Amino acid sequence: MCEFFSCIVMKNKKVIWEAGLNAHHEILEKYKINDNTHDQSALKFARVEIIPPSALDGAFEKDLKKWNFSVDEKTVPEWFSPAHKVAAFSALKECLSECLIDGVELDEVSGKKGLFVRNSTIKKLINSTVQEMWNNSIVQEMRSNSIVQKMRDNSIVRKMLDTSIVQDMLGDSTVHKMLDNSTVHQMRGYSTVHEMWNYSTVRKMWNYSTVRKMWGDSTVQEMRDNSIVQEMRDNSIVQELLDASTVQKMWDISTVQEMLDNSTVCVYSKGVTYKIVSPMAVAVCRFSKTVVCETLFKRDA
């Protein structure tokens, strides 16, 4: 599996890399590089990885001598020499100088890819990709399809706009507001989304995660460990809720496929579907302002 930092080293010591591309096949495809031989003397390039020594500091490890170098090939080209290794490390230094944001406050970051952010605040992230956010880093606003691939250590995104994406959230990280088809793929460790609008999606929520509002066909595919959605509208769907999770309101033919451990649903729309609700869980259906049914679901025999 390719990891940061991945590059292609040519026989002439040219190193091909691109911030945000950590898979060799992506680099090869983009730059149209082909090599269809296993002859050590005829190989045109070598796939190289230089990986941080530990997850503790990650890409912020300053001593490059501690980084782990490898040639990711079954057959290492016979021409590959220490000089080619030096060229690869020079490319890594160049990449780190472009991608690391550490201990600073920036008004705007625009058009950047493959960023690593630690102990920093970015007021606006525009059309950019952050690979990882560390140590209470803050992005106040994300716009124009910006992406944060991983959030750690209580990092915060305060607002997401224009189909921006957070792919993974760990360690009490928070997204305060999501708008315009924004997406969080996974949330862990007490992570929180305060508000979601316009087809936003959270695919998994773990460890007391919370979404307070979801609008516009928003979807949570799985929620665990006392997770809570306080309100869902417009054909929103929660596929599974576990461990005393609660949805307080659901509108417009919303569906809960499974709820366990004393979970509660209160629904204000026609055509609601319940697949499984655990013992003692309560589901309340209301059409308009009139109470039509109140049902206590029990486990099937």
C-alpha positions in Angstrom: 0.0 0.0 0.0 1.5 3.4 -1.0 2.0 6.0 1.6 3.4 9.5 2.0 5.9 10.2 0.6 5.7 8.3 -2.7 7.6 9.2 -5.8 9.0 7.9 -9.1 12.8 8.0 -9.6 13.9 7.9 -13.2 17.2 6.4 -14.4 18.6 9.9 -15.1 17.9 10.8 -11.4 14.8 12.9 -12.2 12.2 12.5 -9.4 8.5 12.7 -10.3 6.1 13.5 -7.4 3.0 15.6 -6.8 1.6 16.8 -3.5 -1.5 14.9 -2.6 -0.6 11.9 -4.8 0.5 9.1 -2.5 -0.1 6.1 -4.9 2.6 5.2 -7.4 0.0 4.1 -10.0 -1.7 7.6 -9.8 1.7 9.3 -10.5 2.4 6.9 -13.4 -1.0 7.3 -14.9 -0.9 11.1 -14.7 2.5 11.5 -16.2 2.0 8.6 -18.7 5.0 6.6 -17.6 5.1 3.0 -18.7 7.5 0.2 -18.0 6.7 -3.3 -19.2 9.9 -5.2 -18.4 11.4 -7.0 -15.5 14.9 -6.8 -16.9 16.9 -5.0 -14.3 19.0 -3.2 -16.9 16.1 -2.2 -19.0 13.8 -0.7 -16.3 13.2 3.0 -16.8 12.2 4.0 -13.3 11.8 2.8 -9.7 8.9 3.3 -7.3 10.2 4.8 -4.1 8.6 5.4 -0.7 10.0 7.5 2.2 7.8 7.1 5.2 7.8 8.9 8.6 9.2 6.8 11.4 6.1 6.9 13.6 2.5 8.2 13.8 3.5 10.5 16.7 4.9 13.3 14.6 4.1 11.9 11.2 5.2 14.2 8.4 6.4 16.8 11.0 9.4 14.6 11.9 12.3 17.0 11.1 15.1 14.5 11.2 14.9 13.0 7.7 17.6 10.4 8.7 14.8 8.8 10.8 12.5 8.4 7.8 12.2 4.9 6.3 13.4 4.6 2.7 12.4 1.7 0.4 12.3 0.8 -3.2 8.8 -0.6 -3.8 9.7 -3.0 -6.6 10.0 -6.7 -6.8 13.0 -6.1 -9.1 15.2 -3.2 -8.2 16.8 -1.6 -11.2 20.5 -2.5 -11.4 21.3 1.2 -12.1 19.7 2.4 -8.9 22.5 3.9 -6.8 23.0 6.0 -3.6 22.8 9.1 -5.9 19.2 8.1 -6.8 18.4 7.8 -3.1 19.8 11.3 -2.5 17.6 12.7 -5.3 14.5 11.1 -3.7 15.3 12.7 -0.4 15.8 16.1 -2.1 12.3 15.7 -3.6 10.9 14.9 -0.1 12.5 18.1 1.3 10.9 20.1 -1.5 7.5 18.5 -0.8 7.7 19.2 2.9 8.5 22.8 2.3 5.4 23.1 0.2 3.0 21.0 2.3 3.7 21.6 6.0 1.8 24.3 7.9 3.1 24.3 11.4 2.4 26.8 14.2 1.1 29.7 12.1 -2.2 31.6 11.5 -3.1 32.1 7.8 -5.9 34.2 6.4 -6.3 32.1 3.3 -4.9 29.0 1.7 -6.0 28.5 -1.9 -5.2 25.9 -4.6 -2.9 23.8 -2.4 -2.8 20.0 -2.3 -1.5 17.5 0.1 -1.2 19.8 3.1 -0.3 18.7 6.7 -1.5 21.2 9.3 -0.4 21.3 13.0 -1.0 23.8 15.7 -2.3 26.2 13.1 -5.3 28.2 12.1 -6.5 28.7 8.5 -9.3 31.2 8.2 -10.3 30.1 4.7 -9.4 26.9 2.9 -10.3 27.3 -0.8 -10.1 24.5 -3.4 -7.4 22.8 -1.4 -6.7 19.4 0.2 -5.4 18.8 3.7 -4.1 15.3 4.2 -4.0 15.6 8.0 -4.9 18.1 10.7 -3.1 17.8 14.1 -3.0 19.3 17.6 -6.0 21.5 17.8 -5.6 23.0 14.4 -8.5 25.0 13.1 -10.0 25.6 9.6 -12.6 28.3 10.1 -14.2 27.9 6.6 -13.9 25.4 3.7 -15.0 26.4 0.2 -14.8 25.2 -3.4 -14.6 21.5 -3.0 -11.8 21.6 -0.4 -11.0 18.3 1.3 -9.7 17.4 4.8 -8.7 13.8 4.6 -8.0 13.2 8.3 -8.6 15.3 11.5 -6.8 14.4 14.8 -6.3 15.8 18.3 -9.3 18.0 18.7 -8.9 19.7 15.4 -11.9 21.8 14.2 -13.5 22.8 11.0 -16.1 25.5 11.7 -17.9 25.7 8.4 -18.0 23.6 5.2 -19.4 25.0 2.0 -19.5 24.0 -1.7 -19.3 20.2 -1.5 -16.3 20.3 0.8 -15.4 16.9 2.4 -13.9 15.7 5.7 -13.0 12.0 5.2 -12.0 10.9 8.7 -12.3 12.5 12.1 -10.5 11.2 15.2 -9.9 12.4 18.8 -12.8 14.8 19.6 -12.5 16.7 16.3 -15.4 18.8 15.4 -17.3 20.2 12.3 -19.6 23.0 13.4 -21.6 23.5 10.2 -21.9 21.6 6.9 -23.6 23.2 3.9 -24.0 22.5 0.1 -23.5 18.7 -0.2 -20.6 18.6 2.2 -19.6 15.1 3.5 -18.0 13.6 6.6 -17.0 10.0 5.8 -16.2 8.8 9.3 -16.3 10.3 12.8 -14.7 8.8 15.9 -13.8 9.7 19.4 -16.6 12.1 20.5 -16.5 14.0 17.2 -19.4 16.4 16.5 -21.3 17.9 13.6 -23.6 20.7 14.9 -25.6 21.2 11.7 -25.8 19.6 8.2 -27.6 21.1 5.2 -28.3 20.3 1.5 -27.7 16.6 1.0 -24.8 16.4 3.5 -23.7 12.9 4.5 -22.0 11.3 7.5 -21.2 7.6 6.8 -20.2 6.5 10.2 -20.3 8.0 13.7 -18.7 6.5 16.7 -18.2 7.2 20.5 -20.9 9.7 21.4 -20.7 11.6 18.1 -23.6 14.1 17.6 -25.4 15.7 14.7 -27.9 18.3 15.9 -29.7 19.0 12.6 -29.8 17.3 9.1 -31.6 18.8 6.1 -31.9 18.1 2.4 -31.8 14.3 2.0 -28.9 14.0 4.5 -27.8 10.5 5.4 -26.1 8.9 8.4 -25.4 5.2 7.5 -24.3 4.1 11.0 -24.3 5.6 14.5 -22.9 4.0 17.7 -22.2 4.7 21.3 -25.0 7.1 22.4 -24.7 9.1 19.2 -27.6 11.6 18.7 -29.3 13.2 15.7 -31.8 15.7 17.1 -33.7 16.4 13.8 -33.7 15.0 10.3 -35.7 16.3 7.3 -36.4 15.6 3.6 -36.1 11.9 3.1 -33.1 11.6 5.5 -32.0 8.1 6.3 -30.3 6.5 9.3 -29.5 2.9 8.5 -28.5 1.8 11.9 -28.4 3.2 15.4 -26.9 1.4 18.4 -26.2 1.9 22.1 -29.0 4.2 23.2 -28.7 6.4 20.2 -31.6 8.9 19.7 -33.3 10.6 16.7 -35.8 13.1 18.0 -37.5 14.1 14.8 -37.6 12.7 11.2 -39.5 14.2 8.3 -40.7 13.4 4.8 -40.7 9.6 4.6 -37.4 9.2 6.5 -36.3 5.6 7.3 -34.6 4.0 10.2 -33.5 0.5 9.3 -32.3 -0.6 12.7 -32.3 0.8 16.3 -30.9 -1.0 19.4 -30.5 -0.5 23.1 -33.3 1.7 24.2 -33.1 4.1 21.2 -35.9 6.5 20.5 -37.5 7.8 17.3 -40.1 10.6 17.0 -41.4 10.9 13.4 -43.6 13.6 11.9 -44.2 12.2 8.4 -46.1 9.6 6.4 -44.7 6.4 5.1 -42.0 5.9 7.8 -40.4 2.5 7.8 -38.9 0.8 10.9 -36.9 -2.4 10.3 -35.8 -3.3 13.8 -36.2 -1.4 17.1 -34.8 -2.8 20.3 -36.6 -3.8 23.5 -38.2 -0.8 25.3 -37.3 1.5 22.4 -40.1 4.0 21.7 -41.2 5.1 18.2 -43.7 7.9 17.9 -45.4 8.7 14.5 -47.2 12.0 14.0 -48.8 13.1 10.8 -49.0 16.9 10.7 -50.0 18.0 14.2 -52.2 15.0 14.9 -51.0 12.0 16.8 -51.8 8.9 14.8 -49.9 6.2 16.5 -47.6 5.6 19.4 -45.9 2.3 19.3 -43.7 0.4 21.8 -41.6 -2.0 19.7 -40.5 -5.4 21.2 -37.9 -7.8 20.0 -39.3 -10.5 17.7 -39.6 -13.9 19.4 
